[in-house]
């Protein structure tokens, strides 16, 4: 641990696209900054399924006025990883990777101390751009901790010639069901609602609906998993309890931001089920002066309202606020 903490005007926690956008805005404004990321560059995107295609077009994923050119209008995961890597290198962003933040504490009237797994830093302002991909929504059923169960789907080949249960009805669930089925898996979907989710990509939705209609993929609607055993899944359906033989369970039930970390720092959360953090929508500043939020973390548990394309403006709002205060002090 360093005896004399490295001091910056801005420390950005999270090295995803929005954290990078905040760093680029700092560069443009002439503010000293540091981006701290607990994993690899754009860690969440790296952990997306290898075959994923974005819903958004490439230009809507651009940051720092750097053009994003993809083979098709809607870029792939691989193209996005390459784009953000090139932006980081070309713009020489100051990023510390594989360094996890453990504490953010008030040091004095105009600075915070940021402790990580490797160092201690000091900053006048802290931006939390931590995303939401790290904590899955659990099924909370017996057997969820078995090795056959995962909340993250990477590649369909692993599931070839196996009996796969996919839980959920939105984009990640539908992609996993279709891709594993096309690799020869016997796929069963367990869906809490009465239909495939309305947010599913428009070019994919007819495909999954037709596969279900033709019986190529089995789907239990208005149903939930009751229990998972090493060789079976027990499902509660409108017709009663159903047992199916099973090798793998893909619980694509969504993810949530680390709101406990925000609460630990002292950021107020709403007292309803959304747990939305308190912040000023004009400046993105929280109830803690000098601590700002950027990106999907602003939505609390409502992780479907904010994306890269409508969060890029957060960086501009925050850095404009910080720069204005700096100019006023000078």
Residue, then its C-alpha position, 0 to 999 in steps of 0.5 A: x500500500x502506498x504511504x502517499x496516495x496518488x491524487x487525481x481530480x477524478x477517479x472513475x470506478x468501472x472500465x466499461x464503455x461509460x467509464x471510458x467515456x467519462x475518462x475521455x471527457x476528463x481528457x478533453x476538459x484537462x482534468x487529471x483522472x484515473x479509471x479503475x476496473x476490477x477485470x479486463x477492459x470492458x469487462x462486462x462486454x467480454x463476458x457476453x456470449x461469444x456470438x452476441x449481436x447488439x440491438x443498437x447500431x455501431x454509431x450509437x455505441x461510439x464514445x469520444x467522437x471516435x467512429x465505430x465501423x462494423x461489417x453490418x449495421x449492428x455490431x457483434x461482441x467481437x467488433x465491440x471489444x476491438x473498437x473499445x480496445x482501439x479507443x483506449x489505446x489510441x486515446x491513451x486512457x489511464x486505466x488500471x485493470x484487474x484492480x478491485x475497489x473495496x472502499x470509498x471514504x471521505x478524507x477531508x472537505x474536498x477529497x475522497x480516499x479510494x482503496x483498492x486491492x492494490x493501492x490507495x488513491x485520493x480524488x476530489x471527485x469519484x464517478x461510479x460507472x460500475x454496470x450491472x452484470x456481476x450479480x445474477x438474479x437467483x432462482x432461490x430454489x434447491x439445487x441452484x448451486x449444483x455444477x450443472x447450473x449457470x447464470x452466464x452463457x458463453x458458447x453453444x458448443x459446450x451444450x451439444x447433444x445434452x438436455x438443456x433447460x433455459x430459464x427466462x424469455x428475454x434476449x439472453x434466454x432466447x439466444x441461448x435456447x436457439x443457439x444450443x438447439x442449433x448445436x444439437x441440444x434438446x432444449x426446454x424453456x421455462x418461462x414465468x410469463x405467458x409469452x416470449x418477452x416483448x424486448x426480444x430482438x425483432x429479427x429473433x422473436x419470430x424464430x424462437x416463436x416458430x421453433x416453439x410452435x413446431x415443437x422443436x424447442x419445448x416451452x413451459x409458459x406460466x411456469x417456474x422451477x421448483x427444484x433442480x437435482x443432479x439429473x432432473x429439473x422439477x417444474x411447477x406448471x399450470x397443469x401441475x408438477x412436471x419432472x424432466x431429465x436434464x444435463x444443464x440449466x441455463x438460468x438467464x434470469x437477469x442481473x443487478x448492480x452492486x447496490x450494496x456497495x453504493x449503500x456502503x459508501x453512503x449513497x441513498x437508495x429508494x425504499x421501493x423494490x427498484x432501489x434507485x440511487x439518489x442523484x441529480x439528473x442534471x448533474x448526475x451527482x449523488x447525495x454525497x457531494x463529489x460522488x457521481x453516477x454514470x450508466x446503468x447503475x443509475x437505474x437501480x434494479x431497473x436495468x432495462x432503462x439505460x444502455x450505452x447509447x442513452x448513458x453516454x450523455x452522463x459523462x458530459x453532464x458530470x465533467x461539465x459540472x466538475x469543470x464548472x466548479x474548478x473554474x469557479x474555485x480558480 
